[in-house]
Amino acid sequence: MPKVDLYNMKGEVVGDIQLSDNVFGTDINNEALHAVVVNQLANKRQGTQSTKTKSEVRGGGRKPWRQKGTGRARQGSIRSAQWIKGGIVLGPKPRSYRYTLPKKVKRIALKSALTSKVSANEILVLDNLALEAIKTKAMVGVLNSLKVDSSALIVIDSKNDNIVKSARNIPGVKTAFVNTINVFDILKYDKFIITKEAVEKVEEVYA
């Protein structure tokens, strides 16, 4: 079972914690990680791009010239695709890029992402994370104590406005709850900061 240091809000090591092999010590499946990240990015796409076809472009109702006798190519509308300001052939239309993956693949990918953070020593477990008020300066102080000088994902076990609102204005820092963590965010942020209570819930849900 992987063992990591347990920190307090002052950045001091106050002990250690054993992490579950079933969640934080699995084999890293790169194929599953790739599949889930691509899926998440695809599901975020709006798919609102649109071009007009010949029938949707304004104008062009009258035949520009007679069919025969002019020496020019026959034309039926000045809004055909070959004309300037004409319609677009096979252009993009609004569509959904959304698709689903098997739950098993998502679970494997999430465990792989968590394991990768442990393997790279990019996980910081806190014995407690509590702020008396909504104060960005206080959260910055906690991050400085933990020597976090890059992007960080802070995972807590339940909703806490003091923590969420204190962290939301800090560049490169995001907060998440146990039930909202995802593979993309875990891999995107350099440091994975999680409370001891959140670790227990993660192990309970995903073990």
RAKARA-V629823 format. One line per field, one symbol per residue. psi: psi as a letter, one per 40 degrees, with the letter a starting at -180 (. if undefined). burial: I if it has 16 or more other ideal C-beta (glycine too) atoms within 10 Angstrom, else O. A space follows every 50 residues. Layout:
# RAKARA-V629823
psi = ???
burial = ???
This chain:
# RAKARA-V629823
psi = hhhiihiaeeeiheaihhihdedefihhgdddddddddddddeehdfeii ihideehhaedihdiidieeeiihidieeideiheiihhfiiihihehii iidddddddddddddddddefehhhidihhidihhddddddddddefhea iihhhidihhddddddedehhehiiiideeiiddddddidihhiiddddd ddddde.
burial = OOOIOIIIIOIOOOOOOOIIOOIIOIOOIOOIIOIIIOIIOOOOOOOOOO OOOIOOIOOIOOOOOOOOOOOOOOOOIIIOOOOOOIIOOOOOOOOOOOOO OOOOIIOIIIIIIIIIIIOOOIIIIIOOIOIOOOOOOIIIOIIOOIOIOO OIIIIIIOOIOIIIIIIOOIOOIIIIOIOOIIIIIIIOIOIIIIIIIIIO IIIOOIO
